Amino acid sequence: MHLPGLHHITAIAGDPRRNLDFYTRVLGLRFVKKSVNQDDPETYHLYYGDYAGSPGTILTFFPWAGIRRGRPGTGQAYATAFSVPAAALPFWQQRLADLKVPTAPVESRFADQVLPLFDPDGLRLELVATAEADPRPPAPAADVPAAVAIRGFHSTTLAVAHSAATAALLTGPMGGQSLAQAGHRQRFTTATGGPGTYVDLLTDPNLPNGLSGAGTVHHVAFRVADDAGYHAAHAELTALGLGVSPEIDRAYFKSIYYREPSGVLFEIATDQPGFAIDEPVESLGARLSLPPRLEPDRAAIEAALPPLA
Ligand code: ZN
């Protein structure tokens, strides 16, 4: 397999308005797509990312108002990290303090400085201030200067009780490589390295078993460049007996899902056709987008969804 990096990461949230406010106003991401959970169309599926909705920048949420919080821990994607420029952390520390966003002390991790923070549902995010080249243009935001803005994903950290089987999947069938180890953390890349390609395995014995709920990640999706690679990945994962899903057309990309040996749900998603298939880039996120099979039910779906404004 050739997986050029992370495609999107999907997490579970509580109140959708609070979620929208945090990711667009506080973090300065673009609201790329307002859609519905295709398996539960009376709840939203909200997508945030860069201006164009590029693969590798997209954090999405299934928000269910009133859902109980989960417990971050092993068997989950424990932290979702964004890439910011090397000198950006003082801006973010001040901004997050001013906006009363919970943070944790800055950590050194490999060559980078990492600022952990928590969204309104307790989801663990990280801003990785890196000197590595990251030419991805940030989304324009009202009061986050481009020089310090989020570039897209840096990495996902998977908390696992034992890393060997997951590491073997990442470096074998998934075509990645191991890059570095420090303490309980081992870093992999799905490609040749660079922000947006990293998968860290964290084997911290102090972490509890994870429980799904608000503030936890639902799945991690990796990019595949084209349909040929997508079908080949499906065949290879099927042959491995990983219980891979059928091929599913998600309108904005085609997907397959499988659970890696430590229990984290993985997805492989095509870069095409992308989020501009049903609305122009200039007005992404402005109206409720529905996959074609749900379009006949638009009136009932819109009536059942809580207002976001
Ligand atoms: Zn997904």
Boltz pocket constraint, residues with backbone or C-beta under 6 A from the ligand:
constraints:
  - pocket:
      binder: B
      contacts: [[A, 8], [A, 10], [A, 219], [A, 221], [A, 267]]
      max_distance: 6.0
